[in-house]
Amino acid sequence: MLKEFKEFITGGNVIEFAVAVIMAGAIGTVVKGFVSNIVMPVVGMFTGGVSFADKKIILSEAIVDAAGKVSQPENAILYGAWIDSIINLIIVGFVMFIMIKSYNKMKKKEEEAAPAGPSQEDLLAEIRDLLKKD
């Protein structure tokens, strides 16, 4: 079992998967920065200077004691952050779609360029003919 695991973990698919996960994390970080720092301010400009990052529905206000210390934080639905996450998802999904589409296109060209070998029927006929000679 240990030998099988060693073969699995050193196989090409696992390494490719690990690279893909790391790249996806990096792409996600870049896209989040793009959405938060570039897209959302532009969207806010078209909505009258509203910042979606601060948009929320307060369910219960924060409770502050006499010393000014928050004894119970506010409870709020942060729908602006949720909108930001949805835009992130759409952009990451679109980037992944483009990447997979181009990969499939490249793979299809490689398959078309690969020379076609003999068909199964040809190979079986050749084996039959070789057996007849004996």
N, CA, C and O atoms as CSV, one atom per row, in Angstrom:
chain,resi,resn,atom,element,x,y,z
A,1,MET,N,N,0.827,-1.193,0.000
A,1,MET,CA,C,0.000,0.000,0.000
A,1,MET,C,C,0.872,1.258,0.000
A,1,MET,O,O,0.555,2.239,-0.673
A,2,LEU,N,N,1.953,1.224,0.745
A,2,LEU,CA,C,2.863,2.357,0.784
A,2,LEU,C,C,3.503,2.590,-0.584
A,2,LEU,O,O,3.704,3.731,-1.002
A,3,LYS,N,N,3.820,1.496,-1.272
A,3,LYS,CA,C,4.410,1.608,-2.608
A,3,LYS,C,C,3.424,2.250,-3.578
A,3,LYS,O,O,3.788,3.110,-4.380
A,4,GLU,N,N,2.149,1.808,-3.485
A,4,GLU,CA,C,1.121,2.389,-4.354
A,4,GLU,C,C,0.945,3.876,-4.087
A,4,GLU,O,O,0.791,4.668,-5.017
A,5,PHE,N,N,0.970,4.256,-2.799
A,5,PHE,CA,C,0.835,5.667,-2.448
A,5,PHE,C,C,2.018,6.458,-2.990
A,5,PHE,O,O,1.839,7.563,-3.503
A,6,LYS,N,N,3.218,5.910,-2.883
A,6,LYS,CA,C,4.412,6.586,-3.399
A,6,LYS,C,C,4.300,6.806,-4.904
A,6,LYS,O,O,4.648,7.878,-5.401
A,7,GLU,N,N,3.813,5.793,-5.637
A,7,GLU,CA,C,3.630,5.931,-7.077
A,7,GLU,C,C,2.578,6.988,-7.398
A,7,GLU,O,O,2.724,7.773,-8.335
A,8,PHE,N,N,1.506,6.989,-6.590
A,8,PHE,CA,C,0.435,7.970,-6.799
A,8,PHE,C,C,0.923,9.390,-6.553
A,8,PHE,O,O,0.670,10.287,-7.356
A,9,ILE,N,N,1.619,9.592,-5.448
A,9,ILE,CA,C,2.022,10.944,-5.052
A,9,ILE,C,C,3.121,11.494,-5.959
A,9,ILE,O,O,3.231,12.708,-6.127
A,10,THR,N,N,3.930,10.618,-6.542
A,10,THR,CA,C,4.987,11.101,-7.434
A,10,THR,C,C,4.546,11.101,-8.884
A,10,THR,O,O,5.318,11.475,-9.767
A,11,GLY,N,N,3.321,10.690,-9.140
A,11,GLY,CA,C,2.799,10.672,-10.510
A,11,GLY,C,C,2.558,12.081,-11.017
A,11,GLY,O,O,2.423,13.027,-10.240
A,12,GLY,N,N,2.507,12.198,-12.309
A,12,GLY,CA,C,2.334,13.502,-12.940
A,12,GLY,C,C,1.019,14.174,-12.618
A,12,GLY,O,O,0.981,15.396,-12.476
A,13,ASN,N,N,-0.070,13.414,-12.496
A,13,ASN,CA,C,-1.372,14.019,-12.259
A,13,ASN,C,C,-1.442,14.746,-10.925
A,13,ASN,O,O,-2.027,15.827,-10.846
A,14,VAL,N,N,-0.856,14.176,-9.874
A,14,VAL,CA,C,-0.900,14.812,-8.560
A,14,VAL,C,C,-0.094,16.107,-8.579
A,14,VAL,O,O,-0.520,17.116,-8.018
A,15,ILE,N,N,1.040,16.079,-9.206
A,15,ILE,CA,C,1.871,17.279,-9.279
A,15,ILE,C,C,1.171,18.361,-10.093
A,15,ILE,O,O,1.178,19.531,-9.711
A,16,GLU,N,N,0.569,17.972,-11.212
A,16,GLU,CA,C,-0.184,18.938,-12.017
A,16,GLU,C,C,-1.355,19.511,-11.224
A,16,GLU,O,O,-1.645,20.704,-11.315
A,17,PHE,N,N,-2.026,18.665,-10.450
A,17,PHE,CA,C,-3.143,19.122,-9.626
A,17,PHE,C,C,-2.663,20.111,-8.565
A,17,PHE,O,O,-3.314,21.127,-8.323
A,18,ALA,N,N,-1.532,19.819,-7.936
A,18,ALA,CA,C,-0.989,20.717,-6.913
A,18,ALA,C,C,-0.649,22.073,-7.525
A,18,ALA,O,O,-0.943,23.112,-6.932
A,19,VAL,N,N,-0.042,22.070,-8.684
A,19,VAL,CA,C,0.281,23.326,-9.366
A,19,VAL,C,C,-1.004,24.087,-9.697
A,19,VAL,O,O,-1.066,25.307,-9.549
A,20,ALA,N,N,-2.023,23.361,-10.144
A,20,ALA,CA,C,-3.297,24.001,-10.476
A,20,ALA,C,C,-3.931,24.643,-9.243
A,20,ALA,O,O,-4.467,25.748,-9.330
A,21,VAL,N,N,-3.874,23.969,-8.109
A,21,VAL,CA,C,-4.444,24.523,-6.874
A,21,VAL,C,C,-3.692,25.792,-6.466
A,21,VAL,O,O,-4.312,26.787,-6.091
A,22,ILE,N,N,-2.385,25.759,-6.536
A,22,ILE,CA,C,-1.587,26.934,-6.172
A,22,ILE,C,C,-1.875,28.093,-7.120
A,22,ILE,O,O,-2.026,29.235,-6.686
A,23,MET,N,N,-1.951,27.795,-8.416
A,23,MET,CA,C,-2.254,28.841,-9.394
A,23,MET,C,C,-3.657,29.402,-9.186
A,23,MET,O,O,-3.869,30.608,-9.317
A,24,ALA,N,N,-4.612,28.539,-8.863
A,24,ALA,CA,C,-5.976,29.008,-8.618
A,24,ALA,C,C,-6.017,29.953,-7.416
A,24,ALA,O,O,-6.725,30.960,-7.438
A,25,GLY,N,N,-5.265,29.632,-6.382
A,25,GLY,CA,C,-5.192,30.527,-5.223
A,25,GLY,C,C,-4.603,31.878,-5.594
A,25,GLY,O,O,-5.094,32.921,-5.162
A,26,ALA,N,N,-3.547,31.850,-6.398
A,26,ALA,CA,C,-2.922,33.100,-6.829
A,26,ALA,C,C,-3.861,33.906,-7.722
A,26,ALA,O,O,-3.976,35.122,-7.571
A,27,ILE,N,N,-4.528,33.231,-8.647
A,27,ILE,CA,C,-5.474,33.917,-9.534
A,27,ILE,C,C,-6.620,34.504,-8.715
A,27,ILE,O,O,-7.064,35.623,-8.970
A,28,GLY,N,N,-7.098,33.736,-7.725
A,28,GLY,CA,C,-8.167,34.226,-6.861
A,28,GLY,C,C,-7.781,35.484,-6.118
A,28,GLY,O,O,-8.587,36.406,-5.995
A,29,THR,N,N,-6.557,35.534,-5.622
A,29,THR,CA,C,-6.064,36.723,-4.914
A,29,THR,C,C,-5.986,37.922,-5.851
A,29,THR,O,O,-6.378,39.031,-5.486
A,30,VAL,N,N,-5.483,37.698,-7.048
A,30,VAL,CA,C,-5.374,38.792,-8.022
A,30,VAL,C,C,-6.754,39.295,-8.420
A,30,VAL,O,O,-6.984,40.501,-8.500
A,31,VAL,N,N,-7.678,38.358,-8.671
A,31,VAL,CA,C,-9.025,38.758,-9.064
A,31,VAL,C,C,-9.726,39.498,-7.929
A,31,VAL,O,O,-10.421,40.484,-8.176
A,32,LYS,N,N,-9.557,39.039,-6.693
A,32,LYS,CA,C,-10.170,39.727,-5.551
A,32,LYS,C,C,-9.640,41.155,-5.453
A,32,LYS,O,O,-10.411,42.089,-5.230
A,33,GLY,N,N,-8.348,41.326,-5.615
A,33,GLY,CA,C,-7.781,42.669,-5.609
A,33,GLY,C,C,-8.314,43.517,-6.754
A,33,GLY,O,O,-8.608,44.698,-6.573
A,34,PHE,N,N,-8.439,42.914,-7.932
A,34,PHE,CA,C,-8.978,43.624,-9.093
A,34,PHE,C,C,-10.409,44.079,-8.837
A,34,PHE,O,O,-10.763,45.230,-9.094
A,35,VAL,N,N,-11.232,43.155,-8.323
A,35,VAL,CA,C,-12.633,43.495,-8.076
A,35,VAL,C,C,-12.746,44.544,-6.982
A,35,VAL,O,O,-13.442,45.545,-7.154
A,36,SER,N,N,-12.068,44.327,-5.854
A,36,SER,CA,C,-12.190,45.240,-4.718
A,36,SER,C,C,-11.602,46.615,-4.995
A,36,SER,O,O,-12.163,47.625,-4.570
A,37,ASN,N,N,-10.487,46.667,-5.697
A,37,ASN,CA,C,-9.757,47.927,-5.859
A,37,ASN,C,C,-10.019,48.648,-7.175
A,37,ASN,O,O,-9.737,49.841,-7.281
A,38,ILE,N,N,-10.549,47.958,-8.176
A,38,ILE,CA,C,-10.762,48.598,-9.472
A,38,ILE,C,C,-12.230,48.558,-9.888
A,38,ILE,O,O,-12.815,49.597,-10.193
A,39,VAL,N,N,-12.836,47.358,-9.902
A,39,VAL,CA,C,-14.207,47.230,-10.395
A,39,VAL,C,C,-15.210,47.902,-9.462
A,39,VAL,O,O,-16.038,48.695,-9.909
A,40,MET,N,N,-15.140,47.591,-8.181
A,40,MET,CA,C,-16.146,48.116,-7.252
A,40,MET,C,C,-16.111,49.645,-7.122
A,40,MET,O,O,-17.180,50.247,-7.025
A,41,PRO,N,N,-14.953,50.303,-7.115
A,41,PRO,CA,C,-14.985,51.770,-7.121
A,41,PRO,C,C,-15.653,52.348,-8.370
A,41,PRO,O,O,-16.333,53.371,-8.290
A,42,VAL,N,N,-15.462,51.700,-9.522
A,42,VAL,CA,C,-16.119,52.163,-10.750
A,42,VAL,C,C,-17.622,51.955,-10.633
A,42,VAL,O,O,-18.399,52.838,-10.994
A,43,VAL,N,N,-18.039,50.795,-10.132
A,43,VAL,CA,C,-19.463,50.538,-9.915
A,43,VAL,C,C,-20.022,51.562,-8.929
A,43,VAL,O,O,-21.117,52.089,-9.128
A,44,GLY,N,N,-19.278,51.838,-7.879
A,44,GLY,CA,C,-19.701,52.837,-6.896
A,44,GLY,C,C,-19.849,54.217,-7.505
A,44,GLY,O,O,-20.738,54.975,-7.117
A,45,MET,N,N,-18.990,54.554,-8.454
A,45,MET,CA,C,-19.074,55.856,-9.106
A,45,MET,C,C,-20.391,55.991,-9.875
A,45,MET,O,O,-21.016,57.051,-9.878
A,46,PHE,N,N,-20.801,54.891,-10.532
A,46,PHE,CA,C,-22.046,54.926,-11.293
A,46,PHE,C,C,-23.283,54.868,-10.400
A,46,PHE,O,O,-24.393,55.148,-10.852
A,47,THR,N,N,-23.093,54.510,-9.154
A,47,THR,CA,C,-24.227,54.461,-8.224
A,47,THR,C,C,-24.191,55.633,-7.251
A,47,THR,O,O,-24.741,55.546,-6.154
A,48,GLY,N,N,-23.554,56.715,-7.642
A,48,GLY,CA,C,-23.545,57.928,-6.823
A,48,GLY,C,C,-22.481,57.953,-5.746
A,48,GLY,O,O,-22.691,58.557,-4.693
A,49,GLY,N,N,-21.362,57.324,-5.976
A,49,GLY,CA,C,-20.264,57.351,-5.011
A,49,GLY,C,C,-20.446,56.390,-3.851
A,49,GLY,O,O,-19.777,56.521,-2.826
A,50,VAL,N,N,-21.330,55.440,-3.998
A,50,VAL,CA,C,-21.595,54.469,-2.937
A,50,VAL,C,C,-20.500,53.414,-2.928
A,50,VAL,O,O,-20.139,52.875,-3.974
A,51,SER,N,N,-19.977,53.123,-1.748
A,51,SER,CA,C,-18.994,52.053,-1.596
A,51,SER,C,C,-19.727,50.791,-1.161
A,51,SER,O,O,-20.321,50.752,-0.084
A,52,PHE,N,N,-19.685,49.764,-1.997
A,52,PHE,CA,C,-20.396,48.531,-1.677
A,52,PHE,C,C,-19.754,47.780,-0.518
A,52,PHE,O,O,-20.431,47.020,0.174
A,53,ALA,N,N,-18.452,47.982,-0.296
A,53,ALA,CA,C,-17.769,47.281,0.784
A,53,ALA,C,C,-18.387,47.619,2.140
A,53,ALA,O,O,-18.360,46.796,3.054
A,54,ASP,N,N,-18.945,48.828,2.275
A,54,ASP,CA,C,-19.521,49.261,3.551
A,54,ASP,C,C,-21.018,48.994,3.651
A,54,ASP,O,O,-21.619,49.290,4.684
A,55,LYS,N,N,-21.625,48.453,2.627
A,55,LYS,CA,C,-23.073,48.246,2.629
A,55,LYS,C,C,-23.441,47.073,3.525
A,55,LYS,O,O,-22.869,45.988,3.419
A,56,LYS,N,N,-24.401,47.307,4.404
A,56,LYS,CA,C,-24.829,46.257,5.321
A,56,LYS,C,C,-26.206,46.593,5.865
A,56,LYS,O,O,-26.650,47.741,5.846
A,57,ILE,N,N,-26.856,45.564,6.343
A,57,ILE,CA,C,-28.132,45.720,7.032
A,57,ILE,C,C,-27.857,45.365,8.490
A,57,ILE,O,O,-27.522,44.223,8.805
A,58,ILE,N,N,-28.001,46.348,9.376
A,58,ILE,CA,C,-27.708,46.128,10.794
A,58,ILE,C,C,-28.921,45.480,11.452
A,58,ILE,O,O,-30.025,46.026,11.443
A,59,LEU,N,N,-28.685,44.304,12.021
A,59,LEU,CA,C,-29.742,43.580,12.716
A,59,LEU,C,C,-29.838,44.012,14.174
A,59,LEU,O,O,-30.930,44.139,14.728
A,60,SER,N,N,-28.683,44.234,14.783
A,60,SER,CA,C,-28.664,44.764,16.149
A,60,SER,C,C,-27.420,45.627,16.313
A,60,SER,O,O,-26.322,45.233,15.922
A,61,GLU,N,N,-27.604,46.805,16.894
A,61,GLU,CA,C,-26.507,47.758,17.079
A,61,GLU,C,C,-25.481,47.219,18.071
A,61,GLU,O,O,-25.789,46.366,18.903
A,62,ALA,N,N,-24.271,47.726,17.969
A,62,ALA,CA,C,-23.230,47.384,18.935
A,62,ALA,C,C,-23.572,48.010,20.286
A,62,ALA,O,O,-24.130,49.105,20.357
A,63,ILE,N,N,-23.231,47.302,21.337
A,63,ILE,CA,C,-23.459,47.820,22.691
A,63,ILE,C,C,-22.125,48.302,23.221
A,63,ILE,O,O,-21.159,47.543,23.298
A,64,VAL,N,N,-22.083,49.592,23.589
A,64,VAL,CA,C,-20.864,50.226,24.080
A,64,VAL,C,C,-21.082,50.592,25.544
A,64,VAL,O,O,-22.117,51.156,25.897
A,65,ASP,N,N,-20.096,50.268,26.409
A,65,ASP,CA,C,-20.234,50.614,27.829
A,65,ASP,C,C,-19.811,52.061,28.065
A,65,ASP,O,O,-19.449,52.765,27.123
A,66,ALA,N,N,-19.855,52.496,29.294
A,66,ALA,CA,C,-19.560,53.890,29.644
A,66,ALA,C,C,-18.125,54.281,29.310
A,66,ALA,O,O,-17.847,55.451,29.044
A,67,ALA,N,N,-17.220,53.321,29.323
A,67,ALA,CA,C,-15.810,53.609,29.027
A,67,ALA,C,C,-15.549,53.694,27.524
A,67,ALA,O,O,-14.434,54.010,27.109
A,68,GLY,N,N,-16.547,53.420,26.719
A,68,GLY,CA,C,-16.382,53.485,25.271
A,68,GLY,C,C,-15.922,52.175,24.666
A,68,GLY,O,O,-15.621,52.106,23.474
A,69,LYS,N,N,-15.867,51.130,25.488
A,69,LYS,CA,C,-15.440,49.816,25.020
A,69,LYS,C,C,-16.664,49.054,24.510
A,69,LYS,O,O,-17.718,49.054,25.145
A,70,VAL,N,N,-16.507,48.402,23.346
A,70,VAL,CA,C,-17.608,47.640,22.767
A,70,VAL,C,C,-17.761,46.344,23.559
A,70,VAL,O,O,-16.866,45.498,23.559
A,71,SER,N,N,-18.893,46.198,24.228
A,71,SER,CA,C,-19.126,44.974,24.997
A,71,SER,C,C,-19.806,43.906,24.148
A,71,SER,O,O,-19.646,42.712,24.403
A,72,GLN,N,N,-20.551,44.324,23.157
A,72,GLN,CA,C,-21.171,43.387,22.213
A,72,GLN,C,C,-21.123,44.028,20.829
A,72,GLN,O,O,-21.703,45.094,20.622
A,73,PRO,N,N,-20.431,43.385,19.870
A,73,PRO,CA,C,-20.336,43.981,18.529
A,73,PRO,C,C,-21.681,43.944,17.810
A,73,PRO,O,O,-22.581,43.186,18.174
A,74,GLU,N,N,-21.795,44.784,16.779
A,74,GLU,CA,C,-23.037,44.799,16.025
A,74,GLU,C,C,-23.222,43.499,15.254
A,74,GLU,O,O,-22.255,42.816,14.918
A,75,ASN,N,N,-24.446,43.180,14.989
A,75,ASN,CA,C,-24.792,42.012,14.194
A,75,ASN,C,C,-25.377,42.551,12.892
A,75,ASN,O,O,-26.397,43.240,12.900
A,76,ALA,N,N,-24.722,42.232,11.771
A,76,ALA,CA,C,-25.151,42.827,10.504
A,76,ALA,C,C,-24.992,41.839,9.359
A,76,ALA,O,O,-24.150,40.942,9.396
A,77,ILE,N,N,-25.820,42.029,8.347
A,77,ILE,CA,C,-25.706,41.291,7.092
A,77,ILE,C,C,-24.865,42.154,6.164
A,77,ILE,O,O,-25.266,43.263,5.811
A,78,LEU,N,N,-23.706,41.652,5.769
A,78,LEU,CA,C,-22.775,42.413,4.929
A,78,LEU,C,C,-23.040,42.100,3.458
A,78,LEU,O,O,-22.283,41.355,2.834
A,79,TYR,N,N,-24.094,42.657,2.914
A,79,TYR,CA,C,-24.455,42.338,1.530
A,79,TYR,C,C,-23.504,42.977,0.525
A,79,TYR,O,O,-23.403,42.484,-0.599
A,80,GLY,N,N,-22.814,44.034,0.873
A,80,GLY,CA,C,-21.824,44.628,-0.034
A,80,GLY,C,C,-20.652,43.686,-0.267
A,80,GLY,O,O,-20.177,43.552,-1.394
A,81,ALA,N,N,-20.185,43.033,0.792
A,81,ALA,CA,C,-19.101,42.057,0.655
A,81,ALA,C,C,-19.577,40.858,-0.158
A,81,ALA,O,O,-18.805,40.263,-0.910
A,82,TRP,N,N,-20.855,40.506,-0.002
A,82,TRP,CA,C,-21.415,39.396,-0.753
A,82,TRP,C,C,-21.457,39.721,-2.251
A,82,TRP,O,O,-21.138,38.868,-3.080
A,83,ILE,N,N,-21.847,40.945,-2.595
A,83,ILE,CA,C,-21.851,41.378,-4.001
A,83,ILE,C,C,-20.433,41.312,-4.565
A,83,ILE,O,O,-20.225,40.886,-5.701
A,84,ASP,N,N,-19.468,41.735,-3.763
A,84,ASP,CA,C,-18.060,41.681,-4.147
A,84,ASP,C,C,-17.651,40.231,-4.425
A,84,ASP,O,O,-16.948,39.963,-5.400
A,85,SER,N,N,-18.082,39.304,-3.582
A,85,SER,CA,C,-17.750,37.889,-3.767
A,85,SER,C,C,-18.387,37.329,-5.032
A,85,SER,O,O,-17.766,36.529,-5.732
A,86,ILE,N,N,-19.602,37.733,-5.333
A,86,ILE,CA,C,-20.269,37.251,-6.546
A,86,ILE,C,C,-19.524,37.727,-7.789
A,86,ILE,O,O,-19.342,36.965,-8.739
A,87,ILE,N,N,-19.097,38.979,-7.783
A,87,ILE,CA,C,-18.330,39.495,-8.923
A,87,ILE,C,C,-17.012,38.741,-9.046
A,87,ILE,O,O,-16.582,38.428,-10.157
A,88,ASN,N,N,-16.359,38.441,-7.905
A,88,ASN,CA,C,-15.139,37.626,-7.931
A,88,ASN,C,C,-15.404,36.273,-8.582
A,88,ASN,O,O,-14.636,35.823,-9.432
A,89,LEU,N,N,-16.491,35.632,-8.180
A,89,LEU,CA,C,-16.837,34.325,-8.717
A,89,LEU,C,C,-17.049,34.390,-10.232
A,89,LEU,O,O,-16.571,33.523,-10.963
A,90,ILE,N,N,-17.745,35.388,-10.689
A,90,ILE,CA,C,-18.006,35.523,-12.124
A,90,ILE,C,C,-16.706,35.714,-12.896
A,90,ILE,O,O,-16.508,35.102,-13.945
A,91,ILE,N,N,-15.829,36.552,-12.382
A,91,ILE,CA,C,-14.561,36.798,-13.081
A,91,ILE,C,C,-13.680,35.555,-13.067
A,91,ILE,O,O,-13.117,35.195,-14.100
A,92,VAL,N,N,-13.549,34.892,-11.918
A,92,VAL,CA,C,-12.732,33.679,-11.852
A,92,VAL,C,C,-13.324,32.602,-12.763
A,92,VAL,O,O,-12.589,31.907,-13.465
A,93,GLY,N,N,-14.650,32.464,-12.752
A,93,GLY,CA,C,-15.299,31.492,-13.632
A,93,GLY,C,C,-15.031,31.786,-15.095
A,93,GLY,O,O,-14.792,30.870,-15.882
A,94,PHE,N,N,-15.069,33.068,-15.469
A,94,PHE,CA,C,-14.805,33.446,-16.855
A,94,PHE,C,C,-13.355,33.158,-17.226
A,94,PHE,O,O,-13.084,32.658,-18.318
A,95,VAL,N,N,-12.420,33.469,-16.327
A,95,VAL,CA,C,-10.999,33.199,-16.594
A,95,VAL,C,C,-10.774,31.694,-16.751
A,95,VAL,O,O,-10.056,31.268,-17.656
A,96,MET,N,N,-11.378,30.892,-15.881
A,96,MET,CA,C,-11.224,29.443,-15.973
A,96,MET,C,C,-11.856,28.914,-17.267
A,96,MET,O,O,-11.319,28.004,-17.899
A,97,PHE,N,N,-13.000,29.491,-17.656
A,97,PHE,CA,C,-13.645,29.100,-18.914
A,97,PHE,C,C,-12.715,29.356,-20.089
A,97,PHE,O,O,-12.552,28.492,-20.951
A,98,ILE,N,N,-12.102,30.537,-20.132
A,98,ILE,CA,C,-11.184,30.880,-21.228
A,98,ILE,C,C,-9.982,29.942,-21.226
A,98,ILE,O,O,-9.553,29.481,-22.284
A,99,MET,N,N,-9.436,29.656,-20.043
A,99,MET,CA,C,-8.273,28.776,-19.960
A,99,MET,C,C,-8.611,27.364,-20.451
A,99,MET,O,O,-7.853,26.780,-21.224
A,100,ILE,N,N,-9.745,26.817,-20.004
A,100,ILE,CA,C,-10.132,25.468,-20.398
A,100,ILE,C,C,-10.472,25.419,-21.885
A,100,ILE,O,O,-10.141,24.455,-22.576
A,101,LYS,N,N,-11.131,26.459,-22.366
A,101,LYS,CA,C,-11.467,26.507,-23.798
A,101,LYS,C,C,-10.201,26.509,-24.651
A,101,LYS,O,O,-10.124,25.791,-25.647
A,102,SER,N,N,-9.213,27.308,-24.268
A,102,SER,CA,C,-7.970,27.349,-25.044
A,102,SER,C,C,-7.196,26.040,-24.909
A,102,SER,O,O,-6.569,25.587,-25.867
A,103,TYR,N,N,-7.238,25.426,-23.717
A,103,TYR,CA,C,-6.569,24.135,-23.524
A,103,TYR,C,C,-7.210,23.075,-24.411
A,103,TYR,O,O,-6.505,22.312,-25.071
A,104,ASN,N,N,-8.533,23.021,-24.434
A,104,ASN,CA,C,-9.232,22.036,-25.270
A,104,ASN,C,C,-8.954,22.271,-26.749
A,104,ASN,O,O,-8.813,21.318,-27.516
A,105,LYS,N,N,-8.876,23.536,-27.150
A,105,LYS,CA,C,-8.577,23.864,-28.546
A,105,LYS,C,C,-7.165,23.385,-28.904
A,105,LYS,O,O,-6.954,22.825,-29.980
A,106,MET,N,N,-6.202,23.604,-28.004
A,106,MET,CA,C,-4.834,23.179,-28.237
A,106,MET,C,C,-4.760,21.647,-28.275
A,106,MET,O,O,-4.065,21.077,-29.116
A,107,LYS,N,N,-5.476,20.990,-27.369
A,107,LYS,CA,C,-5.480,19.534,-27.320
A,107,LYS,C,C,-6.100,18.951,-28.590
A,107,LYS,O,O,-5.625,17.941,-29.109
A,108,LYS,N,N,-7.163,19.592,-29.090
A,108,LYS,CA,C,-7.819,19.122,-30.308
A,108,LYS,C,C,-6.869,19.222,-31.503
A,108,LYS,O,O,-6.836,18.326,-32.346
A,109,LYS,N,N,-6.090,20.318,-31.576
A,109,LYS,CA,C,-5.124,20.467,-32.663
A,109,LYS,C,C,-4.058,19.390,-32.589
A,109,LYS,O,O,-3.630,18.871,-33.620
A,110,GLU,N,N,-3.617,19.042,-31.364
A,110,GLU,CA,C,-2.608,17.992,-31.207
A,110,GLU,C,C,-3.164,16.646,-31.662
A,110,GLU,O,O,-2.467,15.862,-32.307
A,111,GLU,N,N,-4.435,16.386,-31.317
A,111,GLU,CA,C,-5.042,15.119,-31.725
A,111,GLU,C,C,-5.185,15.042,-33.238
A,111,GLU,O,O,-4.988,13.982,-33.831
A,112,GLU,N,N,-5.528,16.162,-33.860
A,112,GLU,CA,C,-5.660,16.181,-35.312
A,112,GLU,C,C,-4.314,15.998,-35.987
A,112,GLU,O,O,-4.228,15.383,-37.050
A,113,ALA,N,N,-3.252,16.534,-35.370
A,113,ALA,CA,C,-1.918,16.446,-35.960
A,113,ALA,C,C,-1.298,15.064,-35.768
A,113,ALA,O,O,-0.404,14.678,-36.521
A,114,ALA,N,N,-1.764,14.316,-34.768
A,114,ALA,CA,C,-1.194,12.994,-34.512
A,114,ALA,C,C,-1.535,12.057,-35.668
A,114,ALA,O,O,-2.681,11.998,-36.114
A,115,PRO,N,N,-0.530,11.328,-36.147
A,115,PRO,CA,C,-0.798,10.411,-37.262
A,115,PRO,C,C,-1.699,9.274,-36.801
A,115,PRO,O,O,-1.542,8.738,-35.704
A,116,ALA,N,N,-2.626,8.927,-37.646
A,116,ALA,CA,C,-3.550,7.843,-37.324
A,116,ALA,C,C,-2.850,6.514,-37.550
A,116,ALA,O,O,-2.254,6.287,-38.602
A,117,GLY,N,N,-2.923,5.653,-36.573
A,117,GLY,CA,C,-2.335,4.328,-36.683
A,117,GLY,C,C,-3.308,3.391,-37.357
A,117,GLY,O,O,-4.407,3.792,-37.740
A,118,PRO,N,N,-2.905,2.140,-37.501
A,118,PRO,CA,C,-3.805,1.167,-38.129
A,118,PRO,C,C,-5.033,0.929,-37.240
A,118,PRO,O,O,-4.964,1.025,-36.015
A,119,SER,N,N,-6.131,0.624,-37.882
A,119,SER,CA,C,-7.362,0.380,-37.129
A,119,SER,C,C,-7.297,-0.990,-36.464
A,119,SER,O,O,-6.400,-1.783,-36.749
A,120,GLN,N,N,-8.252,-1.264,-35.575
A,120,GLN,CA,C,-8.302,-2.559,-34.914
A,120,GLN,C,C,-8.486,-3.677,-35.933
A,120,GLN,O,O,-7.894,-4.748,-35.805
A,121,GLU,N,N,-9.298,-3.424,-36.930
A,121,GLU,CA,C,-9.544,-4.446,-37.947
A,121,GLU,C,C,-8.264,-4.786,-38.695
A,121,GLU,O,O,-7.992,-5.950,-38.991
A,122,ASP,N,N,-7.468,-3.735,-39.000
A,122,ASP,CA,C,-6.205,-3.963,-39.709
A,122,ASP,C,C,-5.254,-4.799,-38.851
A,122,ASP,O,O,-4.606,-5.721,-39.347
A,123,LEU,N,N,-5.178,-4.471,-37.570
A,123,LEU,CA,C,-4.287,-5.207,-36.676
A,123,LEU,C,C,-4.747,-6.657,-36.522
A,123,LEU,O,O,-3.929,-7.577,-36.541
A,124,LEU,N,N,-6.060,-6.857,-36.367
A,124,LEU,CA,C,-6.568,-8.220,-36.244
A,124,LEU,C,C,-6.329,-9.026,-37.519
A,124,LEU,O,O,-5.997,-10.210,-37.458
A,125,ALA,N,N,-6.496,-8.388,-38.658
A,125,ALA,CA,C,-6.235,-9.078,-39.931
A,125,ALA,C,C,-4.767,-9.446,-40.041
A,125,ALA,O,O,-4.436,-10.527,-40.528
A,126,GLU,N,N,-3.885,-8.569,-39.597
A,126,GLU,CA,C,-2.451,-8.848,-39.640
A,126,GLU,C,C,-2.101,-10.015,-38.722
A,126,GLU,O,O,-1.307,-10.883,-39.086
A,127,ILE,N,N,-2.701,-10.032,-37.525
A,127,ILE,CA,C,-2.459,-11.145,-36.599
A,127,ILE,C,C,-2.981,-12.450,-37.203
A,127,ILE,O,O,-2.315,-13.482,-37.124
A,128,ARG,N,N,-4.154,-12.403,-37.798
A,128,ARG,CA,C,-4.736,-13.590,-38.438
A,128,ARG,C,C,-3.814,-14.115,-39.523
A,128,ARG,O,O,-3.574,-15.319,-39.613
A,129,ASP,N,N,-3.298,-13.211,-40.347
A,129,ASP,CA,C,-2.419,-13.620,-41.438
A,129,ASP,C,C,-1.119,-14.230,-40.911
A,129,ASP,O,O,-0.594,-15.186,-41.484
A,130,LEU,N,N,-0.600,-13.661,-39.801
A,130,LEU,CA,C,0.624,-14.196,-39.203
A,130,LEU,C,C,0.375,-15.590,-38.619
A,130,LEU,O,O,1.241,-16.462,-38.700
A,131,LEU,N,N,-0.798,-15.799,-38.035
A,131,LEU,CA,C,-1.130,-17.102,-37.484
A,131,LEU,C,C,-1.321,-18.151,-38.581
A,131,LEU,O,O,-0.993,-19.321,-38.385
A,132,LYS,N,N,-1.844,-17.741,-39.721
A,132,LYS,CA,C,-2.031,-18.657,-40.845
A,132,LYS,C,C,-0.702,-19.137,-41.389
A,132,LYS,O,O,-0.604,-20.269,-41.863
A,133,LYS,N,N,0.327,-18.299,-41.333
A,133,LYS,CA,C,1.650,-18.678,-41.852
A,133,LYS,C,C,2.253,-19.796,-41.035
A,133,LYS,O,O,2.982,-20.621,-41.585
A,134,ASP,N,N,1.982,-19.857,-39.755
A,134,ASP,CA,C,2.568,-20.876,-38.886
A,134,ASP,C,C,1.940,-22.168,-39.100
A,134,ASP,O,O,2.307,-23.148,-38.451
